[in-house]
């Protein structure tokens, strides 16, 4: 039986929402990739950031396993939000928003509601849930640290 997870991560970054959005968008371009987010790769980046576009995202866990998801962009509000559905190792939906936080900062919020699809994760989820949640938090902290550095706010 799949295990359900709801993750919310908030990153405060030293950049205007426009600049933060531009960096997130740049990360999704073919050939660019998320260089500042060590755990992520885009084996298949989107051609454009528009509803209906698909992309494949791979995540390396600090515990040694990898997850692959096919994302389909559902809702795109340029400069503000991207919503997507996911299939593959994690099935569900997610929303990334960028909001102003004062004059020179932004808050990027990631909200994912997913369920695991891999048999070993489903079989061990009852016991390993806290470990999976910590691994997710670690991957997200590394992403935030990388983005802050890329934006010049170490």
Steps between C-alpha positions, in 0.01 A plus 500: 500500500645839403605732781374859474717800581432872510810716489517878534836675473555876512819659377581862577744626238680835463344602169190664361222264389590581138862403548414187700248393234754562223749269672237227549402535135865491389547178696229334289649592161646223287874482555495725807380263770488564873875547551445662837275213624735204540235230548296584189544425133267553207543204263219651293453875556186673376521669160291787634341585832137475395204283605516154346879497473674194647835454666688228685657585833746269679584541868795335674427432865779544754419139594619363166176440309366708212146599407378581150179685430326611186353844561227651288464873543136579577477860612758761406479858617825652365704671768281358775409129499535161335269211580569146379378144525751220547524137395777248541661432837282769658139553391314815595516872451714796588501876498795738506429867575723806518394793720661826606642515852589863552684715249787273401400149594259226395342193646479197276251244626498139383190298588489135395227247573629165376484130561785259452477253212812289555428165662785515751399848616139393541600186691731688739317833521341416833847476652708733282260796468710722733814407303334583165374830643847593625652409164247726328579785741873456435456512122289813532749674734780427251287654226433811705868537588597461135244749375600756764862466386400525132311820579800642686368472854714236662 
